[in-house]
Amino acid sequence: MRKKERRNMLEEIPVLKDNLVLEVAEQEKYLIVPRSAWLERVATKLLKQPTQRRIKLDEHGYFILSQMDGETSIPEMEERFSRTFGNEDGMSLSRLVRFLQIMDSYSWLQWKRG
């Protein structure tokens, strides 16, 4: 049995996958996720559901996702985030890493070596 390779997220650069789009509409911020799974495509046709999901983001989530340009590392993102929103409790890095773990669990991120 092969062991899963552990990686250090702080050494990698997160990139939002190409099929995902950030959108600002009427002062609301969204992440647009296409429904690409086989069952979702069938449901969109039979049940007349939208072909994409619109996930509403708060200003923190939008800020982090907008920083993913393929060149910005996680420590750089955390520094920009702290400058913009403050870091009174010293937990911004752990919150950022947790947010990225959640995004990665949905397979919405790609990772580049830093």
C-alpha positions as CSV (number, residue, x, y, z in Angstrom):
1,M,0.0,0.0,0.0
2,R,1.3,3.4,-0.9
3,K,1.4,6.2,1.6
4,K,-0.1,9.5,0.7
5,E,2.5,12.1,0.2
6,R,2.1,14.9,2.7
7,R,2.6,18.4,1.4
8,N,3.2,21.7,3.1
9,M,0.6,24.2,1.8
10,L,2.8,27.1,2.7
11,E,5.3,26.1,0.1
12,E,2.8,25.9,-2.7
13,I,0.8,28.4,-4.7
14,P,-2.9,28.0,-5.0
15,V,-4.6,28.7,-8.3
16,L,-8.4,28.7,-8.9
17,K,-9.3,26.2,-11.6
18,D,-9.9,27.5,-15.1
19,N,-13.6,26.6,-15.3
20,L,-14.4,28.7,-12.1
21,V,-15.2,32.4,-12.4
22,L,-15.4,35.2,-9.8
23,E,-18.3,37.5,-10.5
24,V,-19.5,40.8,-8.9
25,A,-23.2,41.5,-9.5
26,E,-25.2,44.2,-7.8
27,Q,-22.7,44.6,-4.9
28,E,-22.8,40.9,-4.3
29,K,-19.7,38.7,-4.9
30,Y,-20.1,35.1,-6.3
31,L,-18.0,32.1,-7.3
32,I,-19.5,30.6,-10.4
33,V,-19.2,26.8,-10.5
34,P,-20.4,24.9,-13.6
35,R,-22.4,21.8,-13.1
36,S,-20.2,19.4,-14.9
37,A,-21.0,16.0,-13.3
38,W,-23.1,13.6,-15.4
39,L,-26.0,13.6,-12.9
40,E,-25.9,17.3,-12.6
41,R,-26.1,17.8,-16.4
42,V,-29.1,15.4,-16.6
43,A,-30.8,17.3,-13.7
44,T,-30.2,20.6,-15.5
45,K,-32.0,19.4,-18.6
46,L,-34.8,17.4,-17.0
47,L,-35.6,19.6,-14.0
48,K,-34.7,22.8,-15.7
49,Q,-32.1,23.7,-13.1
50,P,-29.4,26.3,-13.8
51,T,-26.2,25.1,-15.6
52,Q,-24.0,26.6,-12.9
53,R,-24.0,27.2,-9.2
54,R,-23.6,30.7,-7.8
55,I,-21.9,30.6,-4.5
56,K,-22.2,33.8,-2.5
57,L,-18.9,35.0,-1.0
58,D,-18.2,37.4,1.8
59,E,-15.6,40.1,1.3
60,H,-12.9,38.0,3.0
61,G,-13.5,35.0,0.7
62,Y,-13.7,37.2,-2.4
63,F,-10.4,38.9,-1.4
64,I,-8.6,35.6,-1.0
65,L,-9.9,34.1,-4.2
66,S,-9.1,37.3,-6.2
67,Q,-5.4,37.0,-4.9
68,M,-5.0,33.6,-6.7
69,D,-3.1,34.7,-9.7
70,G,-0.7,31.8,-10.0
71,E,2.2,33.8,-8.5
72,T,1.1,34.8,-5.0
73,S,2.1,32.4,-2.2
74,I,0.0,31.7,0.9
75,P,2.3,33.8,3.2
76,E,2.0,36.7,0.7
77,M,-1.8,36.3,0.7
78,E,-1.9,36.3,4.5
79,E,0.2,39.4,4.6
80,R,-2.1,41.3,2.2
81,F,-5.1,40.0,4.0
82,S,-3.8,41.2,7.4
83,R,-3.0,44.6,5.9
84,T,-6.5,45.0,4.5
85,F,-8.6,43.5,7.2
86,G,-6.4,43.5,10.3
87,N,-5.2,40.6,12.4
88,E,-6.0,41.4,16.0
89,D,-6.2,37.8,17.2
90,G,-3.2,36.5,15.2
91,M,-5.3,33.8,13.6
92,S,-5.5,35.0,10.0
93,L,-3.0,32.4,8.6
94,S,-4.8,29.5,10.2
95,R,-8.1,30.8,8.9
96,L,-6.6,31.3,5.4
97,V,-5.2,27.7,5.4
98,R,-8.5,26.3,6.6
99,F,-10.4,28.2,3.8
100,L,-8.0,26.8,1.2
101,Q,-8.4,23.3,2.6
102,I,-12.2,23.6,2.2
103,M,-11.8,25.0,-1.4
104,D,-9.4,22.1,-2.1
105,S,-11.8,19.5,-0.8
106,Y,-14.3,20.6,-3.5
107,S,-11.4,20.2,-6.1
108,W,-11.7,23.9,-7.0
109,L,-8.0,24.6,-6.6
110,Q,-4.8,23.6,-8.5
111,W,-1.4,23.7,-6.7
112,K,1.9,24.9,-8.1
113,R,5.2,24.5,-6.5
114,G,6.4,27.7,-5.0
